[in-house]
Structure formats: C-alpha cells, structure tokens
C-alpha cells in the first residue's frame, strides 16, 4: 500500500508540474487532484470525492463532508494563502 501511495504521489507531482508549465487552468489542476485522491485512498468505497457547488474537491464519509480542497494557480496571487495575517 505504501509503495502504491508513493507511486501515485510522484505521478501527481509530475502532472501538477506539467500543468503549471503549460499554464493550465485551475479546473485542470482540480481534476488532477481528484484523480490522485481517488487512486490513493485505500478504502475507496468508504469515500466520496467530487466537486460540490463551487468547491473544487469535497471528501465525504457516509455522506458527511470531512475535507474541502480548493485548487489555485500559482499565478493567482490574489487568492493564494500567505503566512501573513495582516488585515484580519
């Protein structure tokens, strides 16, 4: 299982790096992330991974949302998280 996860992680990083180099849109990155999550979770039948409304990736367990993921292009500086809490 660990070896499979490592292979999936390497493949994910390669795909994301290629998408960034090709200046792909956030939608493309979202699909790469969801594909990685679906192939990497060991108990696939226990998890539902999909978009929900305007949220890029939602992971649900027994129909209850557990994790929210938003994908952003690195060039989208206005929506990127920072280590500064100024203005809050």
N, CA, C and O of each residue as an XYZ file, in Angstrom:
352
protein
N       0.811     -1.199      0.000
C       0.000      0.000      0.000
C       0.855      1.264      0.000
O       0.563      2.215     -0.725
N       1.897      1.272      0.804
C       2.750      2.453      0.887
C       3.437      2.696     -0.450
O       3.528      3.836     -0.905
N       3.917      1.634     -1.077
C       4.591      1.777     -2.371
C       3.633      2.350     -3.415
O       4.012      3.214     -4.205
N       2.415      1.875     -3.415
C       1.407      2.389     -4.345
C       1.144      3.871     -4.100
O       1.012      4.646     -5.047
N       1.068      4.264     -2.835
C       0.851      5.668     -2.499
C       2.014      6.525     -2.985
O       1.803      7.616     -3.515
N       3.237      6.040     -2.807
C       4.410      6.789     -3.262
C       4.415      6.950     -4.775
O       4.741      8.021     -5.288
N       4.059      5.897     -5.486
C       3.983      5.968     -6.951
C       2.920      6.984     -7.362
O       3.154      7.809     -8.245
N       1.759      6.922     -6.723
C       0.681      7.868     -7.037
C       1.086      9.303     -6.720
O       0.739     10.226     -7.457
N       1.817      9.491     -5.628
C       2.257     10.833     -5.243
C       3.253     11.386     -6.253
O       3.158     12.547     -6.651
N       4.200     10.565     -6.667
C       5.174     11.012     -7.683
C       4.466     11.379     -8.983
O       4.771     12.398     -9.602
N       3.530     10.549     -9.383
C       2.769     10.801    -10.612
C       1.970     12.101    -10.482
O       1.892     12.886    -11.427
N       1.382     12.320     -9.310
C       0.612     13.537     -9.053
C       1.498     14.779     -9.180
O       1.124     15.750     -9.836
N       2.662     14.741     -8.554
C       3.581     15.884     -8.602
C       4.010     16.160    -10.043
O       4.063     17.317    -10.462
N       4.313     15.117    -10.796
C       4.702     15.291    -12.199
C       3.575     15.941    -13.003
O       3.812     16.862    -13.785
N       2.356     15.457    -12.806
C       1.219     16.010    -13.550
C       0.966     17.465    -13.179
O       0.687     18.289    -14.051
N       1.061     17.785    -11.901
C       0.854     19.170    -11.468
C       1.947     20.064    -12.041
O       1.658     21.146    -12.552
N       3.194     19.622    -11.961
C       4.295     20.419    -12.515
C       4.119     20.645    -14.013
O       4.355     21.750    -14.503
N       3.709     19.615    -14.741
C       3.469     19.766    -16.180
C       2.321     20.737    -16.442
O       2.394     21.557    -17.358
N       1.277     20.646    -15.651
C       0.130     21.547    -15.824
C       0.537     22.992    -15.569
O       0.099     23.901    -16.274
N       1.372     23.198    -14.563
C       1.849     24.553    -14.260
C       2.697     25.079    -15.415
O       2.539     26.226    -15.833
N       3.589     24.246    -15.926
C       4.439     24.658    -17.050
C       3.609     25.005    -18.280
O       3.972     25.893    -19.053
N       2.492     24.301    -18.458
C       1.628     24.540    -19.613
C       0.583     25.618    -19.332
O      -0.293     25.878    -20.157
N       0.687     26.240    -18.155
C      -0.218     27.321    -17.764
C      -1.688     26.889    -17.807
O      -2.557     27.638    -18.253
N      -1.943     25.673    -17.335
C      -3.310     25.153    -17.305
C      -4.157     25.917    -16.295
O      -3.638     26.559    -15.382
N      -5.453     25.834    -16.477
C      -6.398     26.498    -15.590
C      -6.596     25.694    -14.303
O      -6.221     24.525    -14.220
N      -7.188     26.341    -13.312
C      -7.463     25.692    -12.030
C      -8.329     24.447    -12.211
O      -8.174     23.471    -11.477
N      -9.219     24.478    -13.163
C     -10.091     23.328    -13.435
C      -9.263     22.079    -13.740
O      -9.582     20.983    -13.278
N      -8.216     22.255    -14.507
C      -7.327     21.148    -14.856
C      -6.622     20.615    -13.602
O      -6.522     19.404    -13.405
N      -6.140     21.527    -12.763
C      -5.475     21.127    -11.520
C      -6.437     20.386    -10.594
O      -6.055     19.424     -9.928
N      -7.678     20.840    -10.560
C      -8.696     20.181     -9.737
C      -8.869     18.730    -10.171
O      -8.951     17.835     -9.330
N      -8.923     18.496    -11.466
C      -9.098     17.133    -11.964
C      -7.903     16.248    -11.624
O      -8.071     15.074    -11.297
N      -6.702     16.806    -11.700
C      -5.502     16.048    -11.321
C      -5.570     15.678     -9.836
O      -5.271     14.545     -9.459
N      -5.961     16.633     -9.006
C      -6.051     16.387     -7.564
C      -7.095     15.321     -7.254
O      -6.833     14.400     -6.480
N      -8.269     15.439     -7.851
C      -9.322     14.457     -7.584
C      -8.919     13.062     -8.052
O      -9.208     12.073     -7.379
N      -8.260     12.980     -9.190
C      -7.788     11.691     -9.690
C      -6.778     11.079     -8.711
O      -6.827      9.884     -8.422
N      -5.874     11.905     -8.212
C      -4.890     11.433     -7.231
C      -5.581     10.922     -5.968
O      -5.258      9.842     -5.472
N      -6.518     11.688     -5.458
C      -7.216     11.283     -4.237
C      -7.969      9.972     -4.439
O      -7.930      9.088     -3.584
N      -8.646      9.852     -5.561
C      -9.423      8.635     -5.824
C      -8.521      7.408     -5.959
O      -8.906      6.310     -5.560
N      -7.338      7.587     -6.512
C      -6.446      6.444     -6.699
C      -5.609      6.150     -5.459
O      -4.985      5.092     -5.373
N      -5.587      7.072     -4.495
C      -4.702      6.916     -3.340
C      -5.404      6.506     -2.054
O      -4.759      5.991     -1.141
N      -6.694      6.720     -1.966
C      -7.399      6.338     -0.741
C      -7.600      4.830     -0.732
O      -8.109      4.253     -1.693
N      -7.203      4.217      0.337
C      -7.197      2.759      0.403
C      -8.592      2.162      0.479
O      -8.834      1.087     -0.069
N      -9.501      2.834      1.139
C     -10.855      2.316      1.300
C     -11.795      3.113      0.406
O     -12.652      3.854      0.887
N     -11.624      2.953     -0.890
C     -12.321      3.770     -1.879
C     -13.837      3.750     -1.715
O     -14.503      4.758     -1.954
N     -14.375      2.624     -1.315
C     -15.827      2.527     -1.186
C     -16.364      3.347     -0.017
O     -17.555      3.650      0.036
N     -15.495      3.701      0.913
C     -15.922      4.461      2.086
C     -15.930      5.968      1.850
O     -16.494      6.719      2.646
N     -15.304      6.416      0.755
C     -15.150      7.844      0.499
C     -15.855      8.244     -0.787
O     -15.878      7.495     -1.764
N     -16.424      9.434     -0.767
C     -16.947     10.040     -1.983
C     -16.117     11.292     -2.230
O     -16.012     12.157     -1.360
N     -15.532     11.386     -3.412
C     -14.704     12.539     -3.761
C     -15.285     13.163     -5.021
O     -15.384     12.513     -6.062
N     -15.666     14.428     -4.913
C     -16.260     15.103     -6.051
C     -16.251     16.601     -5.788
O     -15.838     17.059     -4.723
N     -16.712     17.348     -6.772
C     -16.927     18.771     -6.558
C     -18.264     18.931     -5.839
O     -19.097     18.025     -5.841
N     -18.449     20.083     -5.233
C     -19.747     20.382     -4.619
C     -19.961     21.882     -4.716
O     -19.237     22.668     -4.105
N     -20.958     22.266     -5.487
C     -21.161     23.692     -5.724
C     -19.919     24.267     -6.372
O     -19.473     23.786     -7.414
N     -19.366     25.286     -5.763
C     -18.158     25.919     -6.302
C     -16.887     25.426     -5.615
O     -15.806     25.963     -5.854
N     -17.010     24.413     -4.768
C     -15.848     23.849     -4.076
C     -15.197     22.818     -4.992
O     -15.873     21.941     -5.530
N     -13.886     22.927     -5.165
C     -13.163     22.077     -6.113
C     -13.207     20.600     -5.751
O     -13.471     19.762     -6.613
N     -12.956     20.274     -4.508
C     -12.922     18.874     -4.087
C     -13.504     18.755     -2.684
O     -13.117     19.474     -1.763
N     -14.435     17.835     -2.552
C     -15.042     17.544     -1.260
C     -14.887     16.052     -1.022
O     -15.213     15.239     -1.888
N     -14.391     15.698      0.146
C     -14.308     14.289      0.524
C     -15.355     14.059      1.600
O     -15.367     14.716      2.641
N     -16.240     13.100      1.315
C     -17.307     12.774      2.261
C     -17.152     11.341      2.740
O     -16.710     10.460      2.002
N     -17.524     11.134      3.980
C     -17.592      9.799      4.561
C     -19.023      9.622      5.047
O     -19.521     10.416      5.844
N     -19.672      8.585      4.564
C     -21.075      8.333      4.911
C     -21.945      9.559      4.644
O     -22.856      9.865      5.413
N     -21.652     10.259      3.543
C     -22.442     11.411      3.149
C     -22.160     12.688      3.915
O     -22.797     13.711      3.665
N     -21.213     12.647      4.846
C     -20.884     13.823      5.655
C     -19.546     14.391      5.186
O     -18.545     13.677      5.121
N     -19.542     15.681      4.861
C     -18.328     16.337      4.393
C     -17.264     16.317      5.481
O     -17.507     16.715      6.621
N     -16.079     15.843      5.104
C     -14.953     15.765      6.029
C     -13.819     16.712      5.640
O     -13.154     17.281      6.505
N     -13.604     16.879      4.325
C     -12.471     17.669      3.841
C     -12.904     18.509      2.645
O     -13.620     18.030      1.766
N     -12.464     19.767      2.620
C     -12.665     20.661      1.482
C     -11.299     21.017      0.915
O     -10.369     21.315      1.664
N     -11.177     20.986     -0.411
C      -9.913     21.338     -1.063
C     -10.214     22.334     -2.176
O     -11.101     22.111     -3.000
N      -9.472     23.425     -2.190
C      -9.554     24.406     -3.269
C      -8.220     24.421     -3.998
O      -7.168     24.524     -3.366
N      -8.253     24.319     -5.308
C      -7.041     24.381     -6.125
C      -6.898     25.781     -6.695
O      -7.871     26.375     -7.161
N      -5.690     26.300     -6.656
C      -5.403     27.632     -7.192
C      -4.155     27.573     -8.054
O      -3.216     26.830     -7.769
N      -4.163     28.368     -9.110
C      -2.952     28.519     -9.916
C      -1.950     29.340     -9.120
O      -2.335     30.266     -8.406
N      -0.688     29.015     -9.233
C       0.334     29.776     -8.519
C       0.346     31.237     -8.945
O       0.693     32.116     -8.156
N      -0.031     31.494    -10.185
C      -0.023     32.871    -10.679
C      -1.212     33.680    -10.164
O      -1.257     34.896    -10.352
N      -2.163     33.028     -9.526
C      -3.346     33.704     -8.995
C      -3.037     34.221     -7.593
O      -3.528     33.682     -6.601
N      -2.229     35.257     -7.522
C      -1.725     35.776     -6.243
C      -2.841     36.309     -5.340
O      -2.724     36.243     -4.116
N      -3.910     36.829     -5.921
C      -4.994     37.400     -5.120
C      -5.717     36.359     -4.272
O      -6.294     36.697     -3.238
N      -5.693     35.109     -4.694
C      -6.419     34.068     -3.968
C      -5.503     33.090     -3.241
O      -5.972     32.093     -2.692
N      -4.206     33.368     -3.234
C      -3.260     32.463     -2.579
C      -3.182     32.757     -1.088
O      -3.262     33.908     -0.658
N      -3.026     31.700     -0.318
C      -2.819     31.855      1.121
C      -1.420     32.414      1.356
O      -0.501     32.168      0.575
N      -1.276     33.159      2.427
C       0.032     33.701      2.782
C       0.319     33.376      4.238
O      -0.546     32.880      4.960
N       1.526     33.658      4.653
C       1.880     33.437      6.052
C       1.651     34.695      6.883
O       2.013     34.746      8.058
N       1.055     35.699      6.271
C       0.795     36.960      6.958
C      -0.683     37.058      7.316
O      -1.553     36.762      6.497
N      -0.954     37.473      8.533
C      -2.333     37.636      8.966
C      -2.715     39.111      9.050
O      -3.702     39.461      9.698
N      -1.947     39.967      8.406
C      -2.259     41.387      8.458
C      -3.590     41.649      7.776
O      -3.914     41.028      6.763
N      -4.330     42.538      8.317
C      -5.619     42.890      7.744
C      -6.764     42.032      8.244
O      -7.910     42.229      7.841
N      -6.469     41.094      9.109
C      -7.548     40.246      9.642
C      -7.959     40.772     10.989
O      -8.853     40.213     11.624
